[in-house]
Amino acid sequence: MLFAFSGAAASDRPEPKPVVRGTPSGYEAEVIALCPDIGERPEVFLARDGEGLAGHLARGNWKVYLVDPWSTPTAAAEGFDGVVRDVYPWLLKRLAEASGHDRITWVGHGVCGLLPLAAAARPSGNPPPTRWAALGTRFDWSLPSPELKRWVQSWKDGGGPLPDLVQRLLFTGLRGALGARNSSVPRGVRVVGTPAESLEFLHRDKISRRPPAAVLEDLERWMRQGRVTDRAGWVDYEIGYANVQGPALLVSGASDAVAPPEQVLPALDRLDAKVGAQWHLLSRINGDREEYGHLGMLLSRHAARDVDELLTAWLQGRETLP
């Protein structure tokens, strides 16, 4: 089954980029779409040792694609609403055409993890059943941290956040080296101070980008209202909890200042039982190697063990996750 598409301008049709490692996957292999948060380029999924989560999954029996709904004119002009209405369905359509089937798993980091939920709330109709994983995705937008509000405002002011703010918001929970224990800084990354300073430098130099101004306005509105709604007030995206398909995996970083665990857990309670949602807290109390923050779960050296293997187990349908 392919997907209905409402139509968008040619420049609003971003093409998924395949990631191939080793032997290409078979024709019937399931598709995995990796979607970044609004402030990162899709290459964030490859930045760790040149492999990252994308490279790890591509070595499995899956067809892996990087997708980018945030670099489109629709995102710039219409924000989250336009992405949900036009760009997200277009990407699903292209992924289905590329694979010949609709076995697609959407893996979204940050705001990108909201797209399957929001699409299920639109009156135009629900998207086809799609497995989805939300990594560091905030579902409850009440009580935002001062750092998150300052991050949004700094971009709106034009200059963007200073390195110190980026470290406090995006690079928490990282470990320094201790004896034979490796630090959180991946191999090949220039060490410029603490692990947070080193990864912030990598982020600023290679990964970071200006978020779409219209999406920043949406985030500001959600934080003010404490709810995820469209601009016109006609669509309450939280309706999607009753309609979205699954299974779903919600992953929280223990020290994530963008999406703290207490702002992720409400989604687990609200998702219908048929979705089959699971939640994992990335923390040393669960056997992980650090108290993961928002971007540490993608960029930390230790994410290769703790996050990549977690997603692999879930994708393989194992009953017990690492």
N, C-alpha and C positions, 0 to 999 in steps of 0.2 A: 504493500500500500504506500503510495506517495502522498504528499501533503498539499492541501489547498493553500493558495497564497494570494493575499489581497492586492498585491501589486506595489512596486516601489520604483523610484527612479533608478536608472542604470548605475549611477554612482553610489547607490545605496545597496548594492549587491556584492558584498565582500565575499571573496572566494575562500573556503576553508583550505588551509595549507597542510598537506600530508607530512607526517613525520615517519620516516622509515629507518629502522635499524635491523641489520641482519637480513634474514629471509623474509620477503614480503608476505603478509598474511593472505590466507585464502579468500576466494570470492565471497564466501558466506560468513566471513568473520564479522563479529560485532564491531560497530563503529563507536569510538570514544571521542567526544568533542571536548577540548580543553579551552575554557574561556576565562580570561584574566579579569581582575578587578579594574575599576575605572581609571586608576592611576598608574597602571602597568601595561607594558607592551606584552603581546602574547609570548614573546621569547622568555618571559619569566619562567615558563615551564621547561626551558632548556638551559637556563643560566647556571645551574649547579653542575660543575664539572663538565659542562658541554652536553650533558645528558638530561639531568633533571627528571621530573616526573614523566614528561613526554617520552624521553628516551627509554626510560624503564618500561613503560607500558607498551611502547612500540616493539620491544623485544619479546613481549608476550603474544598471545594469539588474538590480537586486536588490530583494527585499523585506526590509527590515531591521527587526529587533525587538530591544528590550532585554529581557533575561530576568534574573530575580533568585531563585535557589534558596536564598539565605542568609537571607532575611527570614522564613522559614517556621517554624512550630512544630516541624516535624520536624528542621530544622537545629539549633534550639535544644536539643531534647531528645535527639536521636540522632546529631547530628553528621554527619560526612561519610558514614557508612554509610547513614543514612536518606535523605540527599539522593541518593545513587547509586541506592538501591533504589526510591524512590518519586517524588521531586520531579523528577529529571532525565528519567525516562521520561514523566512527566506533561507537562513542557514540550515534549518532542519530539512528543507526541500532539497538543497544542494547536497547535503550529506546523504540523503536517501537516494538521490540520483547517482551519486558516485559509487554507492555500495549495492544498489539494486534491491534494497530492503529497508525496513524501518526499525531494525534493531540498533537503536542509538542510545548511548548513555551520555548524558550531559553532565560534565564536571565543571562547576562554576566556582571561582574564588571570589569572595566578597560579594558585591552587588550582583555579579553574574549568577550566583547561586539562587537568586530570587526569581530569575526569568521563568523557569517552569511553573512555579507557583503563580506568578502574576499572569502568565498566558492562560492558565486554567480559569482565571476570574473574568476574562474579557467576554462581553456578550457576543462577540463574533464566533465563538465556539472554542472548545477545548482543543489543545494539541493532541496528537496521537499518543498512545501510551509510550512513555520514555523513562527509562531508569535515570535517576539523577543523583548527583552527590554535591553537597554544598560545603565548601571548605572555608571556614572563617566568615560565614554569612550571618549578618545581623538580621533577625526576624522581628525583634521588639525594638522599636526606635525611640522609645521613651528613655529619659535619663541618659542622654549621651554624655560622654566624658568631655571635660574642657579641652583636651587635646584634639579630639575628633572635631569639635566645633571650630577650634582654631585652624585646623588643617583645611577644612572647607572654606573658611573665611579667607585664609591666606591665598588660596587659589583664586577666589573671587576678586580679591584686591589686585591681582595681577602678577605678583612676584613669586608666589608659591611658598611652601613652608621652608623654614631654615633647617639645616641638618639636625640640630638638636631636637626639634619637634618631631621630625621623621623618625629619629631613633626611639624616642619615647612612645610613639604611636605604633610604629610598624615593626620595630626590631627589639622587642622585649623577650626575656626568657632565655637568651643565648648563653652558652657556657664558654668560659675560658679554658685554656689548656691547663692540665694539672698532672705533672709527671708524665706517665705514658698515655694519659687520657687526652684525646684530641679536642681542640676547641670546636665551636660550631662553624668556624670559617671553612668553607670548602677548599679543596686543593686548587691551586692556580689563582686564587683570589689574592690580590695585593693586601697585605696586612698593614693597616695605617693607624693602629691603636687597639682599642677594645674590639671584640667581635661585632658589637653594634656599629661602631665607627667604620669598620672594614666593610660590612655588608651595606651600610648606608652609602658608602662611596661607590660600591659596585652598582647599587640601585640608581644613584644619581647619574652615573656615567653611562650605563648600558640599558637600564630597564624602565626607569621612571618616564612618565609623559604627563602632559597637562590633561586633566579630566575634562570632558565636555562641560561647558558652562551651564547648559540647560540641565544636565544631570546633577550638578552641584546644587542648583536651585531646588531640584526635587528632594535631595537629601536634606537640605535645610528645612524644607516644608515638612518632611516626615518627622524630623527631630522636633520641630515646633508643635506638630499635631500629635505626635506619638503613634502615628498610623501610616501605613503605606497605601496611599491613594493616588489617583490620577489628578492632573492639574485642574480639570473641569469639575471635579467632585462627583462625577457620574459613576466611576468605577472604584470600588473598594477592593484592592487586590487581595485582601485577606479572605475574600470569598473563595479564593483558590484552594484554601485548605480543604474544602469539602469536595473539590472537583479534581485536583491534581492526581495523576497516576504515580505509580511507583514500580519497584521498591525505591527507597530513598535512604541516603546516608548523610547524616549531619555530623560534621567534624568541627570541634571547638578546640582552640588553643587555650591552655590554662591561663596564660598571661596576655591574651589577645585584647588590646585596648580598643580595637575597632569593633570587634564582635565578642564581647566577654561571654563566657558560658551562660550566665544568667539571661543574656539577651538572645541566646540560641535555643535554649531548652523549651521555651513556650511553644515553639513550632512542633516539637515532638508530641506535646500534649494535644495540639489542635489538629494534627494530621489524622485523617480517617484511618481506622485500623486496617482497612484493605490496602493502604499504601505500603505497609510493611516497613515503616521507618525505623532506622537504628541510629544511635548517637554514640560518638566516641569522644572522650576528653583526652587530648594530647597532654599528658602530664607524667611526671616520674612516678606518681602513685599508681599509674596503670602500666608501669614497666617501660615507659618511654624515656629517652635520654635527656630531655630537657623540658622546661615548662614553656611550651611553644607559644610564640606570638604570631601576629598576623602574617608576616612574610617569612618568618623563620620556618613555617610549615612547608614552604616551597624551596627556600634557599639554604637553609642550614645543612651542613654536612650530615647531621644525624637524621634528617628527613628521609634520606635514602632507605634507612632501616625502618623508621617509625611510621612515616606517612605513605611511602610508595608501597610497602608491604601490606599496610592496612587496606589501601584501595585495591591492591591485587587480590587479597583474600575476599573482599566484598564482591568484586567483579566475578570471581570464580564461584560465588555462591556458597562459600564456606559458612557453616552455622556459627562457628566461633571465630571471632576476629582477633587478630594479634593484640 
